[in-house]
């Protein structure tokens, strides 16, 4: 599973100490076509937001039903571009009200 598989969660885990559900996004794409790469990333983020808003996360993982905080854990194979960094910063600001934070690993 990866960033291009919009109907799948690439990985999921729980940080019980912080009471957060972590949803991983595995991005193995190169940055040759930055615009399309960012579009794909936006679509994947939107699918994860839908996964949370629809409460599907709790249907699949009922044992997590008391957790309301989330981490989108980005795993990039290639170093992200400046535009990607700015893009993720802006999106994360918008998602704070949904208790979603980002963790970015390159």
N, C-alpha and C positions, 0 to 999 in steps of 0.2 A: 504494500500500500504506500501511496505517496501523494504529494501535492496535487497530482493530476486526477486522482481517484476521488471525485467530489462526493460520492455517495458513501464513503467509508471514513471511519476515524482511523488515522494511521497508528495511533497508540493511545492508551489510556491508563492512568494510574491515580492513586490518591495519596496526598500528603496529609496524613492523619494529625500530625503536630500542628500544622497550619490550617487544617480543615479546608483543603482545597482539592478540587478535581483537576488533574492535569491532562490536557488533550494535546498530543504531539502532532506536529505537522512536519513530515519528512520531505524536504525539498532537495532533490538531487539535480535540478536543472541548472544549466550554465546561464550566464547573463548576457549572451550574445544578442538576444532579442529582449531587451529590458522591458519594453512596453507590454508585450504579451506575457512575459514572466510575471509582471506585477498584476496583470488581469487574472491570471490563473491563481495567484496567491490571494487576491481579493475574493474570488469565487470560493476558494477553500475556506477562508475566514468566514464568509457568509454562510456556508454550509454548516460550520461548527456553531455559529450563532443560532441558526435554525434548529440544530440538534439540541441546544440548550433551551431555547424559547419554547419549543414544542414539548419540552419535558421528556423527550425520547430518551435522553441520557438516564432518566430515573426509571423508565420502563425496562430498559436493558440492564441497568445496574440498580435495582431497588435498594440494595444495601447502602447506597450513597445518597438516598433520598433526603437526608437531613443536611447535606452539604450544599451551600449556595454560592460558594466562591470558586472561581476557575482560573486556571493558568493555561494559556496557549503556548506550548513549548515548541518553538521553532528550531528545527535542526537543519541547517544549511550545509550542503556539501561544499559549496563554493562561497568565497567571501562575498558578502552582500554589497551592493552599490550604495552610494550616498543617497540616491533617490529612494531606494528600498528602505534604508534606515529612516529617512524622513517620513515615508509612507507609513511604516509601522508605528512610529512615534505618534503620528496624527490619529491613526486608527485606535491605538491603545487609549489615548485621551478620551475618545468618544465612547469606548467600551467600559471605562471605569465605573460608570453608573450601573452597569450590569454586573459589577464585581468580577470583571475579567481583566487579568493582567498578562503581560507578555514576558516570556523568557526566551532569549535569542542566543543560539549557539552556532558558531560558524566552524 
